[in-house]
Amino acid sequence: MLNHEESLDLVFRALGDRTRRALVERLVRGPASVSELAAPLTMSLAAVVQHLQVLETAGIVRSEKVGRVRTCRIEPEVLRAGEHWLGRQRTTWEGRLDRLGDFLAGPGTSEGSTS
């Protein structure tokens, strides 16, 4: 089993591609067959399948085959893990920027003063 950091690496690598992000955006609306996912794209079905395999390896997408139709669906928990990591980074940087703003404002200035 992959550890948390390796799992996040796979998620961000998978989402680093525009086509895979488009596939995820479509799947957020609900499950879809591979042919439905491929229809609006200007690439071969084989290329779409390769992109889906990357998303599956990262755990972002799960698929199942019934007969000849492979249906894909999003795994929201995996996306939430990436969102949680990004949220922690945002909180850290917002705090740093607030402290920088206070420092640049300098001593003797207050936010409520008017000049």
C-alpha positions as CSV (number, residue, x, y, z in Angstrom):
1,M,0.0,0.0,0.0
2,L,1.2,3.5,-0.8
3,N,2.0,5.9,2.0
4,H,0.2,9.3,2.1
5,E,3.0,11.3,0.5
6,E,3.4,8.8,-2.4
7,S,-0.4,8.8,-2.9
8,L,-0.4,12.6,-3.1
9,D,2.4,12.6,-5.6
10,L,0.4,10.3,-7.8
11,V,-2.7,12.5,-7.5
12,F,-0.9,15.7,-8.4
13,R,1.0,14.1,-11.2
14,A,-2.3,12.7,-12.6
15,L,-4.0,16.1,-12.4
16,G,-1.0,17.8,-14.0
17,D,-2.3,17.0,-17.4
18,R,-5.1,19.0,-19.1
19,T,-6.8,16.0,-20.6
20,R,-7.0,14.2,-17.3
21,R,-8.3,17.3,-15.6
22,A,-11.0,17.4,-18.3
23,L,-11.9,13.8,-17.6
24,V,-12.1,14.4,-13.9
25,E,-14.3,17.5,-14.5
26,R,-16.7,15.3,-16.5
27,L,-16.7,12.5,-14.0
28,V,-17.5,14.9,-11.1
29,R,-21.0,15.3,-12.8
30,G,-21.5,11.5,-12.6
31,P,-20.3,8.1,-13.9
32,A,-19.6,7.8,-17.6
33,S,-18.5,5.1,-20.1
34,V,-15.1,5.3,-21.7
35,S,-16.7,6.0,-25.0
36,E,-18.8,8.9,-23.5
37,L,-15.6,10.3,-22.0
38,A,-13.7,10.0,-25.3
39,A,-16.5,11.6,-27.5
40,P,-15.6,15.3,-27.0
41,L,-11.9,14.7,-27.1
42,T,-9.7,15.0,-30.2
43,M,-7.7,11.8,-29.5
44,S,-8.0,8.1,-30.1
45,L,-9.9,5.9,-27.7
46,A,-6.6,4.1,-26.8
47,A,-5.1,7.5,-25.7
48,V,-8.2,8.2,-23.5
49,V,-7.8,4.7,-22.0
50,Q,-4.2,5.5,-21.2
51,H,-5.2,8.8,-19.4
52,L,-7.9,6.9,-17.5
53,Q,-5.3,4.3,-16.4
54,V,-3.2,7.1,-14.9
55,L,-6.2,8.4,-13.0
56,E,-7.0,4.9,-11.8
57,T,-3.4,4.3,-10.7
58,A,-3.6,7.5,-8.7
59,G,-6.9,6.3,-7.2
60,I,-8.9,9.3,-8.5
61,V,-11.1,7.2,-10.8
62,R,-12.5,3.7,-10.4
63,S,-13.9,1.7,-13.3
64,E,-15.9,-1.5,-13.7
65,K,-16.6,-3.5,-16.8
66,V,-20.1,-4.9,-17.4
67,G,-20.3,-6.7,-20.7
68,R,-18.4,-4.6,-23.3
69,V,-19.0,-1.3,-21.4
70,R,-16.4,0.1,-19.0
71,T,-17.9,2.7,-16.7
72,C,-15.8,5.1,-14.8
73,R,-16.6,7.0,-11.6
74,I,-14.8,9.5,-9.5
75,E,-13.3,8.6,-6.0
76,P,-14.1,11.8,-4.1
77,E,-12.0,10.8,-1.0
78,V,-8.8,10.8,-3.0
79,L,-9.6,14.3,-4.4
80,R,-10.4,15.5,-0.8
81,A,-7.0,14.4,0.3
82,G,-5.4,16.6,-2.3
83,E,-7.8,19.4,-1.4
84,H,-6.9,19.1,2.3
85,W,-3.2,19.3,1.5
86,L,-3.7,22.4,-0.6
87,G,-5.8,23.9,2.2
88,R,-3.0,23.5,4.7
89,Q,-0.6,25.2,2.3
90,R,-3.0,28.0,1.7
91,T,-3.4,28.6,5.5
92,T,0.3,28.6,6.0
93,W,0.9,31.1,3.2
94,E,-2.0,33.4,4.3
95,G,-0.4,33.5,7.8
96,R,3.0,34.4,6.3
97,L,1.5,37.1,4.1
98,D,-0.4,38.6,7.0
99,R,2.8,38.8,9.0
100,L,4.6,40.3,6.0
101,G,1.8,42.9,5.7
102,D,2.1,43.8,9.4
103,F,5.9,44.1,9.0
104,L,5.6,46.3,6.0
105,A,3.0,48.5,7.7
106,G,5.8,49.2,10.2
107,P,5.6,50.3,13.8
108,G,3.2,53.0,14.8
109,T,0.7,52.3,12.1
110,S,-2.6,50.7,12.7
111,E,-5.2,49.4,10.3
112,G,-7.9,51.7,11.7
113,S,-5.9,55.0,11.3
114,T,-6.7,57.4,8.5
115,S,-4.1,59.8,7.1
